Amino acid sequence: MKYLLFIFTTFTISAQIKGVVKDSLTGKAISYVNIWVQNENIGVSSEENGEFTINTTKTKNLIFSALGYEKKTIKAADAAIVNLKPTSYKLDEVVISKRFETKIIEIGKTKTAIYQAFDNGPRIDAKYFPYYPKYKSTRYLKQVAIETDSKIDNATIKIHFYNVDSNGYPGEELLTKDFITTVKKGVNKNLYTISDFNLRMPKTGLFVGFEKLIIEKNKTEETRTNFNNNTTSVKKTYHPLMLYNFVERDFIFSFSGGKWNKEIQLGTDNLPIKKMVNEPAINLILTN
């Protein structure tokens, strides 16, 4: 008896998925939306006109998130027009406090600052700032300092402020609108005044996140030639590069694939131990 064996091979073909993100109520384009391939380190940002292009397969899920809108997950094949629903905020009681700004302290500085520049890709890197009783008289956030290296002027970034959830992860954002700003060309300590946000250091601490926008405005291209096989390739870099400190920490958080990832190291007893990590060079200036 003869048997015929048929082997079926499935090929996954990556394609350029193009679309536009809009407000579901107004129909207006939404700029700088965070767009991820679910569970993968592939992400982009929507342009100022809401348009985006991402390389993935049509069967993969895309996750769309923007401050002030509900997160949405859809198939890449259905992403030609993506409508995001605005979030309804329950406003807390507003407490008006007089600020004197006669005291200022800077927190987040390391004892031995050794800066290294890295391309953090499309992910969001967050730095944790614990609360200490000594901050009681200077609980207001006056400024945030971000250290970067950029080959272009006015590269656009987002800065995020998160509370700490019950599991110790970055939780809800403390702002209701995106804080979008720019950085100078070269290696700089960029200082931004945030007093108008009326943010206070929570007693559970907070996270500050740095998000580089993967948009055309932030991109540079460099043509490279391989003389061994006489081929050329184009290297794309999105600016700015973030500066990091190599420090000892229990953990570090990064946002990719549409979720927060906690990087820890376990000892021989299977318990978390401190390890050397690259932590984003972010400081906070507190005042009274």
C-alpha positions as a printed NumPy array, in Angstrom:
array([[  0.   ,   0.   ,   0.   ],
       [  1.315,   3.391,  -0.926],
       [  0.776,   6.535,   1.062],
       [  0.867,  10.068,  -0.243],
       [  2.082,  12.588,   2.287],
       [  0.981,  16.183,   1.837],
       [  2.823,  18.869,   3.802],
       [  1.165,  22.242,   4.082],
       [  3.37 ,  25.184,   4.964],
       [  1.906,  28.449,   6.149],
       [  3.803,  31.594,   5.264],
       [  3.269,  34.754,   7.307],
       [  3.708,  37.829,   5.166],
       [  4.37 ,  41.155,   6.804],
       [  2.806,  44.193,   5.178],
       [  2.538,  47.928,   5.676],
       [ -0.684,  48.611,   7.531],
       [ -1.866,  52.167,   6.945],
       [ -4.715,  53.949,   8.655],
       [ -5.93 ,  57.04 ,  10.464],
       [ -7.083,  57.53 ,  14.065],
       [-10.104,  59.731,  14.739],
       [-12.263,  60.946,  17.6  ],
       [-15.459,  58.874,  17.5  ],
       [-17.625,  61.878,  18.432],
       [-16.115,  64.748,  16.446],
       [-14.474,  62.836,  13.601],
       [-11.307,  64.899,  14.102],
       [ -7.898,  63.276,  13.706],
       [ -6.032,  62.364,  16.918],
       [ -2.315,  63.153,  16.951],
       [  0.441,  61.107,  18.589],
       [ -1.636,  58.044,  19.47 ],
       [  0.406,  55.163,  20.874],
       [ -0.015,  52.15 ,  18.529],
       [  1.372,  48.694,  19.331],
       [  1.351,  45.221,  17.853],
       [ -0.062,  43.215,  20.744],
       [  2.622,  41.407,  22.802],
       [  5.403,  42.495,  20.419],
       [  8.013,  45.242,  20.555],
       [  6.678,  46.863,  17.392],
       [  5.081,  50.258,  17.761],
       [  4.554,  53.641,  16.132],
       [  2.833,  56.938,  16.847],
       [  0.15 ,  58.562,  14.737],
       [  1.255,  61.706,  12.913],
       [ -0.203,  65.167,  13.557],
       [ -2.95 ,  64.401,  11.014],
       [ -3.806,  61.108,  12.745],
       [ -2.299,  58.917,  10.013],
       [ -0.001,  55.978,  10.791],
       [  1.939,  53.201,   9.083],
       [  3.062,  50.035,  10.859],
       [  4.721,  46.866,   9.573],
       [  2.945,  43.709,  10.701],
       [  0.633,  40.982,   9.429],
       [ -3.059,  41.611,   8.873],
       [ -3.999,  38.887,  11.35 ],
       [ -2.186,  40.518,  14.304],
       [ -3.952,  42.706,  16.844],
       [ -3.143,  46.409,  17.129],
       [ -3.592,  48.267,  20.414],
       [ -4.424,  51.988,  20.272],
       [ -4.057,  54.144,  23.383],
       [ -4.159,  57.896,  23.923],
       [ -4.696,  59.953,  27.036],
       [ -8.331,  61.034,  27.208],
       [ -9.58 ,  58.081,  25.144],
       [-10.554,  54.496,  25.835],
       [ -7.964,  51.916,  24.79 ],
       [ -8.955,  49.941,  21.701],
       [ -7.724,  46.611,  20.274],
       [ -8.58 ,  45.637,  16.69 ],
       [ -7.244,  43.444,  13.893],
       [ -4.638,  45.114,  11.707],
       [ -6.775,  44.245,   8.676],
       [ -9.556,  46.458,  10.076],
       [ -7.383,  49.465,  10.953],
       [ -7.968,  51.706,   7.922],
       [-10.086,  54.019,  10.092],
       [ -9.849,  53.678,  13.872],
       [-12.344,  55.597,  15.991],
       [-11.435,  56.142,  19.648],
       [-14.079,  56.946,  22.23 ],
       [-13.363,  59.865,  24.579],
       [-13.059,  58.941,  28.248],
       [-15.482,  60.377,  30.756],
       [-13.558,  61.667,  33.762],
       [-14.998,  61.795,  37.231],
       [-13.617,  65.046,  38.555],
       [-12.329,  65.017,  42.117],
       [-13.059,  67.861,  44.488],
       [-10.749,  70.734,  43.62 ],
       [ -8.698,  71.989,  46.553],
       [ -7.065,  75.374,  46.054],
       [ -3.815,  75.622,  47.993],
       [ -1.521,  78.602,  48.136],
       [  1.975,  77.76 ,  46.933],
       [  4.906,  79.768,  48.182],
       [  7.743,  78.166,  46.164],
       [ 10.248,  79.336,  48.763],
       [ 11.7  ,  75.835,  49.141],
       [ 13.04 ,  73.735,  46.275],
       [ 14.588,  70.264,  46.25 ],
       [ 15.655,  68.08 ,  43.318],
       [ 15.005,  64.352,  43.628],
       [ 16.075,  61.417,  41.48 ],
       [ 19.765,  62.294,  41.274],
       [ 22.191,  59.373,  41.55 ],
       [ 25.405,  59.444,  43.577],
       [ 27.569,  58.428,  40.626],
       [ 25.924,  59.592,  37.407],
       [ 27.33 ,  57.718,  34.422],
       [ 25.244,  58.608,  31.411],
       [ 24.795,  56.375,  28.398],
       [ 22.707,  57.195,  25.329],
       [ 20.331,  54.517,  24.048],
       [ 17.674,  54.359,  21.391],
       [ 14.751,  53.194,  23.483],
       [ 12.72 ,  52.361,  20.369],
       [  8.972,  52.741,  20.538],
       [  8.599,  51.785,  24.207],
       [  7.928,  53.995,  27.228],
       [ 10.563,  53.809,  29.968],
       [  9.442,  54.825,  33.447],
       [ 11.391,  55.888,  36.522],
       [  9.961,  55.337,  39.989],
       [ 10.103,  58.12 ,  42.577],
       [  9.307,  56.874,  46.103],
       [  7.737,  59.182,  48.666],
       [  9.649,  60.083,  51.831],
       [  8.315,  61.964,  54.89 ],
       [ 10.888,  64.71 ,  54.284],
       [  8.888,  65.695,  51.167],
       [  5.938,  66.774,  53.346],
       [  6.844,  70.463,  53.115],
       [  7.692,  70.308,  49.386],
       [  5.065,  68.045,  47.854],
       [  4.258,  70.102,  44.741],
       [  5.865,  69.142,  41.419],
       [  7.498,  72.29 ,  40.056],
       [  9.69 ,  70.983,  37.203],
       [ 10.754,  67.785,  35.491],
       [ 14.241,  67.314,  34.024],
       [ 14.856,  64.893,  31.128],
       [ 18.36 ,  64.27 ,  29.73 ],
       [ 18.589,  63.506,  26.01 ],
       [ 20.882,  63.369,  22.994],
       [ 19.334,  64.517,  19.723],
       [ 20.667,  65.129,  16.207],
       [ 17.678,  67.281,  15.322],
       [ 16.221,  70.373,  16.929],
       [ 12.738,  70.352,  18.458],
       [ 12.307,  66.564,  18.488],
       [  8.856,  65.87 ,  19.909],
       [  8.296,  63.712,  23.001],
       [  5.601,  62.874,  25.545],
       [  6.149,  62.941,  29.291],
       [  3.83 ,  60.83 ,  31.443],
       [  3.039,  60.956,  35.165],
       [  1.516,  57.808,  36.692],
       [  0.294,  56.896,  40.148],
       [  1.219,  53.517,  41.66 ],
       [ -1.415,  50.785,  41.409],
       [ -2.123,  48.118,  44.029],
       [  0.487,  45.793,  42.463],
       [  3.237,  48.407,  42.441],
       [  2.986,  48.989,  38.676],
       [  2.473,  52.324,  36.897],
       [ -1.262,  52.949,  37.238],
       [ -3.541,  55.739,  36.091],
       [ -2.094,  58.857,  34.501],
       [ -2.174,  61.912,  36.753],
       [ -2.904,  64.254,  33.851],
       [ -6.076,  64.326,  31.747],
       [ -4.326,  65.566,  28.593],
       [ -1.063,  64.599,  26.922],
       [  1.998,  66.575,  27.977],
       [  3.743,  66.966,  24.61 ],
       [  6.93 ,  68.978,  24.386],
       [ 10.225,  69.211,  22.466],
       [ 13.92 ,  68.78 ,  23.202],
       [ 16.91 ,  70.781,  22.013],
       [ 19.537,  69.533,  19.577],
       [ 22.653,  68.02 ,  21.158],
       [ 23.195,  66.567,  24.629],
       [ 21.022,  68.495,  27.056],
       [ 19.305,  68.476,  30.39 ],
       [ 15.838,  69.626,  29.335],
       [ 13.909,  71.367,  32.107],
       [ 10.129,  71.753,  31.908],
       [  7.946,  73.732,  34.299],
       [  4.853,  71.758,  35.34 ],
       [  3.538,  73.967,  38.172],
       [  0.308,  74.672,  36.263],
       [ -0.661,  70.977,  36.479],
       [ -1.012,  71.348,  40.268],
       [  0.487,  67.889,  40.816],
       [  1.468,  66.764,  44.293],
       [  3.742,  63.879,  45.17 ],
       [  1.433,  60.99 ,  46.214],
       [  2.327,  59.202,  49.447],
       [  2.608,  55.986,  47.43 ],
       [  5.18 ,  57.626,  45.135],
       [  4.84 ,  58.094,  41.394],
       [  6.302,  57.067,  38.043],
       [  7.529,  59.473,  35.367],
       [  7.631,  58.027,  31.853],
       [  9.495,  59.128,  28.724],
       [  7.916,  58.41 ,  25.326],
       [  9.699,  59.156,  22.087],
       [  7.228,  59.677,  19.24 ],
       [  7.835,  57.427,  16.229],
       [  6.841,  60.018,  13.639],
       [  8.381,  61.375,  10.419],
       [  9.326,  64.685,  12.052],
       [ 11.622,  62.868,  14.499],
       [ 13.292,  60.628,  11.902],
       [ 16.753,  60.796,  10.354],
       [ 18.091,  58.394,   7.71 ],
       [ 21.648,  57.277,   7.044],
       [ 22.7  ,  55.249,   3.998],
       [ 25.269,  52.575,   4.768],
       [ 27.306,  50.573,   2.262],
       [ 28.535,  47.027,   2.824],
       [ 31.667,  46.835,   0.663],
       [ 31.937,  43.056,   1.135],
       [ 28.817,  42.354,  -0.92 ],
       [ 28.383,  45.826,  -2.476],
       [ 24.946,  46.392,  -0.975],
       [ 23.474,  49.449,   0.68 ],
       [ 20.94 ,  49.828,   3.464],
       [ 19.189,  52.743,   5.114],
       [ 19.344,  53.09 ,   8.879],
       [ 16.387,  54.965,  10.362],
       [ 16.772,  56.655,  13.731],
       [ 14.048,  58.406,  15.665],
       [ 15.164,  61.215,  17.954],
       [ 15.887,  62.024,  20.653],
       [ 17.98 ,  59.303,  22.251],
       [ 17.369,  59.026,  25.977],
       [ 20.245,  59.222,  28.44 ],
       [ 20.364,  56.503,  31.098],
       [ 22.168,  55.938,  34.377],
       [ 23.594,  52.488,  35.123],
       [ 22.34 ,  51.998,  38.676],
       [ 21.378,  49.279,  41.141],
       [ 17.636,  48.776,  41.427],
       [ 15.112,  46.133,  42.511],
       [ 13.175,  46.501,  39.279],
       [ 12.527,  48.674,  36.245],
       [  9.35 ,  49.159,  34.2  ],
       [  8.873,  49.604,  30.454],
       [  5.719,  49.773,  28.342],
       [  5.723,  47.727,  25.137],
       [  3.354,  45.423,  23.316],
       [  0.468,  47.385,  24.812],
       [  1.277,  46.547,  28.448],
       [  3.664,  47.321,  31.295],
       [  6.55 ,  44.913,  31.762],
       [  8.43 ,  44.609,  35.063],
       [ 12.052,  43.544,  34.763],
       [ 13.355,  41.81 ,  37.887],
       [ 16.161,  39.396,  38.735],
       [ 15.626,  36.396,  41.003],
       [ 18.21 ,  34.987,  43.405],
       [ 18.902,  31.34 ,  44.253],
       [ 15.992,  31.444,  46.727],
       [ 13.702,  32.585,  43.891],
       [ 13.228,  35.986,  45.524],
       [ 13.852,  39.323,  43.78 ],
       [ 17.322,  40.8  ,  44.226],
       [ 18.874,  44.12 ,  43.257],
       [ 20.589,  44.273,  39.874],
       [ 22.351,  46.834,  37.702],
       [ 19.93 ,  48.393,  35.217],
       [ 19.797,  51.297,  32.778],
       [ 17.406,  53.782,  34.338],
       [ 16.215,  56.86 ,  32.395],
       [ 17.913,  60.078,  33.5  ],
       [ 14.819,  61.845,  34.832],
       [ 14.73 ,  64.12 ,  37.898],
       [ 11.931,  66.008,  39.629],
       [ 12.065,  69.413,  41.294],
       [  9.669,  69.729,  44.232],
       [  8.508,  72.906,  45.934],
       [  6.176,  74.121,  48.675]])
